[in-house]
Amino acid sequence: MSKITFSDISVKVIKLTFNSRFTLAKVCKKIPLIANVVDKLFFEDDDIQVLPRDSSIKTNNTVISEEITINMDVEVPENVMLPSIVLKNMIMKSKYHFIMDSCICRVSNDCKDYPKKLGCLFLGKGSKRISPKLGKAVSPEEAIEHVDKCQKTGLVHIIGRNKIDSVWLNTGPKEELLSICACCPCCCLWKMTPNLPENIGKNFSKMEGVELKLDKTICIGCGKCVKDICFVDAITVQNGKASIDMIKCRCCGRCAEICSSDALTIKMEKYGVKHSIKRVESLIDVKLE
């Protein structure tokens, strides 16, 4: 009989309580004392950013191909601004890589639309402490292959320092773990963001230098960008035109991908890549040259 570990207990608790997170978020918003406790336990000093999907990015009105390839041993060219390159750059710099066997969010929510087996990728020293029952250590090349699979499946990557991961995975200091989640619009933990107190929700942000643009003159109000697309429900259709709540929006790019009239576009400034890497590279335990 195998010994029950902390991770075993954590997984059971998450599965049982996962869909009550919206209620807890609302309670935190109403009762500051509870919010302070929850923040201290699970979200303190979080810094998580949403990377828009590669195929949603436009620069100089030209869609950048998802198929572009680069030599990961050289500096990222300034004219290449695919968000996945941010991930691949960090993956190649890190000493440690761990892929989960499944996505705890999709498993807990019994997802019907996206693969449950495409789990989170973790970088940094803390990833060495994750239970082997939950996944495996991999090479940089395997980690990059995983990122590409997630992109092709339609998942959105969110990256950063996520204290709740260091807690339930028992990896030690949150400063030693970089979480790279592959999120779907139906099961993402952070769907609760609109219900959270502002001081917690603001730690979950869009990628720097990224902006969602809406051209209402060509929007046909079809509503494709609304139903089951935006995971924080930032888009509505009002008076026959799309409308964006920019406070809620995290610029994931799903709406821009699906927009048949090109009324919605994601644009990314060159400085965004450098700033995004700078925000999290301290967590990846950069390997020695």
Summary of the structure (lengths in Angstrom):
residues: 289
radius of gyration: 18.8
end to end distance: 44.4
largest distance: 65.5
contacts: 913
relative contact order: 0.18
helix: 39%
strand: 19%
